[in-house]
Each structure stands twice: as structure tokens, then as C-alpha cells.
Amino acid sequence: MKATMDKRHIQNQLAAINRLNAKDETIIRFMEVCGTHTHAIGKSGIRQLLPDNIQLISGPGCPVCVTHEQEIEAFLSLAARENVVIATFGDMLRVPCSRGSLDEARGEGARVKVVYSPLEALSLAERNKHLEIVFLGVGFETTAPLVAASMIKAQKNGLKNFSVYSLHKVIPPALEVLLLDERVQLNGFILPGHVSTIIGEKPYQFIAERFNKGGVIAGFAPHDILEAIIMLLKQRNDVKPEITIQYNRGMNADGNPAARQVLEQVFVIDDAWWRGLGMLKNSGLRIREELQELDAAKKFGIVVKDYTEEVPDNGCACGEILKGIKLPGDCALFGKKCTPSYPIGPCMVSSEGTCAAYYRYSQYC
Amino acid sequence: MCLAVPLQIISINDDMAKAGLVGLVKEISLALLPEVTVGDWVLVHAGFAIHRIEETDAEETLNLLRELGEVNESNHG
């Protein structure tokens, strides 16, 4: 019964999208920023259900995919230390750099432990005082607060053998870079639900105010994403771009202030390198000086090589795919040399990467 | 990576809680969402409650996760 109702609801939404669609079939491009949206769109087949002129472009919202090649090398340097155990979310394991991946390092004897939560990394540190547990802090505003909370807990419990290598990034500066790039043609954004659970709607206001584009913060069910598309089409027809919330059940308009307070207690905003986007001002989260005993980069003297050095060109188009300039099918390696079993670029590694989602769910890209 | 799963709070001990879903019980942290009580439903991301939700909404999110094949998998980060 419920499935029938859901199906009817989706059909009604698709009819609404057809009604609101541009009559002259002008190309309308919306970018879904979040990797979880990319995965959901692929899985549900939404892209194929939309009118041909409405295109969904995937953005830089898969944290694994935007982790810079040279940071993966830093992970490998850490993993090579004799008494270090790397604790990481599973997605990072297979991301390759020219020196290999964490998974390969593990095969060669490095201690790499996959954890579901940084709390597990804390338990590891409690139980193994003779080892140094280094948690790889990769993720956006959704994840960074809980890594911060874990660091506060480690400090409170006097844990000396726990540290974090922070590569956390924040989403709004990446959106600004896309909006400033004239090669990226967009009519609006489907904004990430759970990043917004933390940051709320305010940090996106510049999209409407400075760039005259709309954005809808969306949930992750197919009907949420279709609803967001309907809202964006209405904004377009009314020539009234604004930031609105579709995902009311998963967030408050002002986000989660307690989580933001924890974030500020531990991190300061700093410049950060994004794979494909380059160095973005004020887009990363660095561990505060006061907490440097918890900062793995300081503790182990990790110096990342000069990022401006050319990364060897292996033909991977992830950089342009992350910006929505190219689609996976435009990359010569896609589906041939580069597959989920043998990924060459990060967009193929994570199940939330654009290439992995296209490879898995689309026959027509 | 930014998935969050709805769980219901079963018991609270300081800033930690036991939270469950159809027989599965997990220990989660309330450090980012201090004002919850037993019986509340919360969205949990990588072991931390990040938002309180209504029970009806929890059900909807669960259905979605089942469709995405993420329930019963190690959905982290």
C-alpha cells in the first residue's frame, strides 16, 4: 500500500516538474553538492526520469574525492611509523596516490584500522597505551564536530596516545569557487542535508545575494530530491532565487549551535587544498595551537610537499568532474582502465563518488 | 559519507547514551546534542547524535536507508 502511495507521489512530482519546466526546453542545470545525494540520485534513477533539458550535475561533496593526492602520501608516511595505528573511515582505504593506498600499506604490514566512529579510535587508544592511534580527520561540517568532540574527550581523559590528522573541509567556500568559474554553468544548487543540520541555512545566503542563484537544502529520499527540484524550478520561474529548506525534518534553520561551539573550540578556519579545485581560501579546519598535542601533523612532524608541484597526469578527469565541467563519460579512463574494482581516481573509489555512482547505476553516461 | 541513521534513546549516562533500533543497540555520544531525553529519536552520524527528530520522520528515514541498502552496512562518516 505504502509503495503504491509513494509511487503515486513520485508520479505527481514528476508531473509537476514537467509543468514547471522551461517551455522552450532551455538547458537547466542544478548541482547536487553532496555525495550522499549523488549516490541516492544514481540509485533511484532520478536522472533518467527527468525531462532531457533538466540536468543534475554532481559537485565536490564527497570528502574522500576531494582529498588531495599529496595528503594520501602523508597518510602513508604516518602509516609507515613503527608504533602508529591509523584509524580511519573505510572509504579512505583504497584511495590511490602515486605511492599506493592505505589498503596496500596494510597489506605490507602497516597497522590500519577501519572504524565507524572516532569514539572507536578513542577506545583503541585506551586499550593500547603503548601504541599511537592517529585518526584521519576527513569530512565536512557534518563530521568535523564529532571529531572535535572526540578530541575534547581525549584531552579530558588524559589520553596521550591519540591524535588527529585534520583534513576537514567546509562546503560554502567550494560553492563560491564554482560560482566564480565561468566554465561551471549552473541554475541552482541542491544543498547538502546533513552538513546543514550543523551549519543551518545562513552560510549559503551569499549564493542568492551575490550570485543571484537559488539553493534548496534537501533530504535524501527520492521524493525529497524531486521536491527540491520543484522548488528550484519555481524559484527560476518566479525569478526569485533564494535559499530555502526542503529537509525540515532533519535540521533547524539555525543548524546545531552546540555542535558549532565544539567545532570552534577545537578548530580554526584555514586555507585548504581540494583535489580538482586547488587551494581554497578559508575552506579547511586546522587544529588550534592550544591543542597541538592532539594534532598528528605536529606530533609526527608531517610536512606535506609543495602542493603546487604537478601531480603526474595519468589521464584522470576527476578534477573537472568534481567541478561539474565534465561528466564521467567524458573521461577516457571511465569504465575502461578505471572501475570500482581498479579505481584510478578518487571519484571511482568512494561509493559516493560521481564516477562510482555513474558506473554502478547508469547505463547511459 | 554524511549519512545519518535514526535511533531511539534507551538510556542516558552523562554525555553517553544507549540508543537502539529493532533489537540493535549502540552506544552513542550526546556531546553535540545535550538536550535529549529517553524515548527521543535522534539522527546519529558516526556515533554522535546530531539532531532530534520526530518518530514519524525516523520511520521515513529508515525506509530510505533500507532502499539505499545502507542499514546493516557499516555506514560511517
Interface residues (C-beta under 8 A of the other chain):
Chain A: C34 G35 T36 H39 A40 K43 S44 C62 P63 V64 F89 G90 D91 V114 V115 Y116 S117 P118 L119 E120 V138 G139 F140 T142 T143 P145 L146 A149 I152 K153 P192 G193 H194 V195 T197 I198 F220 A221 R249 G250 M251 N252 N256 A258 A259 V262 S350 E352
Chain B: M1 C2 L3 A4 E27 S29 A31 L32 L33 P34 L43 H45 A46 G47 F48 I50 H51 I53 E54 D57 E60 T61 N63 L64 E67 L68 G69 S74 N75 H76 G77
